[in-house]
Amino acid sequence: MYVVDGPVYGSIYKNLIGITLYQPDEYATFQSDLVVYHDDYGDYSTNEPTMDGTASLIYLLAAKENSTIPQPNKTYSYNHGAIIRGDTMQKNIALVFTGHEFADGGVTIAKTLTQQKIKASFFFTGDFYNNSKFKNIITQLKKDGHYLGPHSNKHLLYADWSNRDSLLVTKQEFTNDLKLNYAAMKKLGISNAKYFLPPYEWYNDSIAAWTKEKNLQLVNFTAGTKSNADYTTPDMKNYRTADEIYTSIMQLEKSKGLNGFILLVHIGTAPKRTDKFYFKLNEMIQTLKQKGYAFKKVDELLR
């Protein structure tokens, strides 16, 4: 596809050299002393491709095509291709739990959610789903109607911590790992999980694009509450106590609100952390309910 120069003034055409028509002039009746046009590759003055015109046309057509492609939901917040927050006009929160090695909070969390009569979302690695020690809690969460989704198979680190654009996995490695995660879920009767929460909650645009190619949607937690720091242990510089996390959540709610928040907590933490935040879930949920918030599963928050 290209655009040609088009008609030229007759005065210009008569002074050009090297023009030879290779086909009968189908526009002979319309030619005049004022302008001339030949649809013939032998006339370089009127049938010569124009780069600037072609470029402009391609831009116009591309923009037209893009307008027909489904665009990201503008009521959601995105970061590097992942949805990190739902509709800020709705007083809804998605409580999300991730798991790989530990599940010590599983029973407590499940009981709390049942007592509060709310549903949450759980994203586990393939190793978690395949761990026989965790089968009972997974079965219970599934029975209770919570959302169960993927968190990678081996909890891979996709991108460099200091250089986010630098991938640490190939597309094939990413695909194979995610496929195994879904295979582990399928063994437990879990299917149709559209949303995928990346391991370490760390990813980049390439990971989001590869996820989209699988007809899945990458999601991540909403930053600001420090709830995701519940995994930290006292020997870490970024250690946060359960009380500090709880206070941070409530302070942010008071100052900016938590509408549409994806609030992430871990289903279990290392034994070195004895101050478990999941013991404060009941208080947190109850307080936020009193403030008018409703708790939704991820697929409900983002439908």
Disulfide bonds with the S-S distance in Angstrom:
none
